[in-house]
Amino acid sequence: MSIALKVMPRDLNGPTGKQHRRTGQIPAVFYGRGIENEHFLIPVKDLSKVLSTDEHIIELSIGGKRQELALIQELQKDFLTGRPIHVSFLKVRKGERTWMTVAIELDGEAPGIAEGGDLIVNLREIEIECTPENAPDVLHVSIVALNVGDSIRVRDMKLPSGVTVSEKDLDLEIVAVHEHREEAEPELVAAPTEVIGKEGETAEGAAAPAAAPGAAKKAESEEK
């Protein structure tokens, strides 16, 4: 699956990225093995539509003259507003396997929750390897058989045809149902207080401060 996105070539000697963003255009770069980097401008409204989907493979229409398949490799956002400020596209080719990150979606309801257990989600996305033609929008994981104490790991997933994951990720836990445990209330311990009455005296009921070492001997010598 792929989604179309129209882009226009950008002249790096022209306006700055900041000036383009003021007019609703987002700067982008397109790169890949065996090609020179190309710079584009994308209408922010069109980019927002693409980002709102689960599609991973983008079909770039460059100036209305040619089409290229690409993968969003990096999306830079303004740290205050969260708005996109720059996009990096990686060229992909039909029939050529590449790595991409896809979301994991849980389907159904776990019986263990009705038994009083807690559903713990540990993994919400994972890297997969596949060709652009076989790229899934999301990976679905059914939790309808999860009872208390059960879990699902990456190795338990049913992957679409032509899709693989790294061996190092096979033992990662995606989701589990744990026995519910009530958190104990922390005990409040009152801090020790000292109540002072008249000068040099402790108030009634308060413990007198301990004498400093050697104070008694000093007092005896003074009386003599």
PEMO-V478492 format. One record per backbone hydrogen bond with DSSP energy under -1.0 kcal/mol. CO is the residue of the C=O (numbers start at 0). NH is the residue of the N-H. E is the energy in kcal/mol with one decimal. If there is no record, write none. Layout:
# PEMO-V478492
co:CO nh:NH e:E
co:CO nh:NH e:E
This chain:
# PEMO-V478492
co:2 nh:58 e:-2.9
co:4 nh:60 e:-2.6
co:6 nh:62 e:-3.0
co:7 nh:40 e:-2.3
co:10 nh:13 e:-1.9
co:15 nh:19 e:-2.3
co:16 nh:20 e:-2.4
co:17 nh:21 e:-1.4
co:19 nh:22 e:-1.1
co:19 nh:24 e:-2.3
co:20 nh:23 e:-1.5
co:23 nh:43 e:-2.8
co:25 nh:41 e:-2.0
co:26 nh:86 e:-1.4
co:27 nh:39 e:-2.7
co:28 nh:88 e:-3.3
co:29 nh:37 e:-2.5
co:30 nh:90 e:-2.9
co:31 nh:34 e:-1.5
co:37 nh:29 e:-3.1
co:38 nh:9 e:-2.8
co:39 nh:27 e:-2.1
co:40 nh:7 e:-2.2
co:41 nh:25 e:-3.2
co:42 nh:46 e:-2.2
co:43 nh:47 e:-2.2
co:44 nh:48 e:-1.3
co:45 nh:49 e:-1.7
co:46 nh:50 e:-2.5
co:47 nh:51 e:-1.2
co:49 nh:52 e:-1.5
co:56 nh:2 e:-1.6
co:57 nh:69 e:-2.7
co:58 nh:4 e:-2.3
co:59 nh:67 e:-2.0
co:60 nh:6 e:-2.5
co:61 nh:64 e:-2.2
co:65 nh:61 e:-2.7
co:67 nh:59 e:-3.0
co:68 nh:91 e:-2.2
co:69 nh:57 e:-3.5
co:70 nh:89 e:-3.0
co:73 nh:87 e:-2.7
co:75 nh:84 e:-2.9
co:75 nh:85 e:-1.3
co:77 nh:81 e:-2.6
co:82 nh:77 e:-2.9
co:85 nh:75 e:-2.7
co:86 nh:28 e:-2.2
co:87 nh:72 e:-2.6
co:87 nh:73 e:-1.4
co:88 nh:30 e:-2.4
co:89 nh:70 e:-2.2
co:92 nh:95 e:-2.0
co:97 nh:129 e:-2.1
co:99 nh:127 e:-3.1
co:101 nh:125 e:-2.4
co:102 nh:138 e:-2.6
co:104 nh:140 e:-2.7
co:106 nh:142 e:-2.6
co:109 nh:112 e:-1.7
co:110 nh:114 e:-1.2
co:111 nh:116 e:-2.8
co:112 nh:115 e:-1.6
co:117 nh:177 e:-2.6
co:119 nh:175 e:-2.0
co:123 nh:103 e:-3.0
co:125 nh:101 e:-2.5
co:127 nh:99 e:-2.3
co:128 nh:163 e:-2.0
co:129 nh:97 e:-2.7
co:130 nh:133 e:-1.0
co:138 nh:104 e:-3.1
co:140 nh:106 e:-2.9
co:142 nh:145 e:-1.6
co:145 nh:111 e:-2.6
co:146 nh:149 e:-2.4
co:149 nh:176 e:-2.4
co:151 nh:173 e:-2.8
co:151 nh:174 e:-1.4
co:152 nh:155 e:-1.8
co:153 nh:156 e:-1.6
co:159 nh:162 e:-1.9
co:163 nh:128 e:-2.6
co:165 nh:168 e:-1.6
co:166 nh:169 e:-1.3
co:168 nh:171 e:-1.6
co:169 nh:154 e:-2.2
co:171 nh:153 e:-2.2
co:173 nh:121 e:-2.7
co:173 nh:122 e:-1.6
co:174 nh:151 e:-2.7
co:175 nh:119 e:-3.4
co:176 nh:148 e:-3.2
co:177 nh:117 e:-3.0
co:194 nh:202 e:-1.9
co:197 nh:200 e:-2.6
co:200 nh:196 e:-1.5
co:202 nh:205 e:-2.3
co:211 nh:214 e:-2.1
co:213 nh:217 e:-1.8
co:214 nh:218 e:-2.0
co:215 nh:219 e:-2.0
co:216 nh:220 e:-2.0
co:217 nh:221 e:-1.6
co:218 nh:222 e:-1.8
co:219 nh:223 e:-1.7
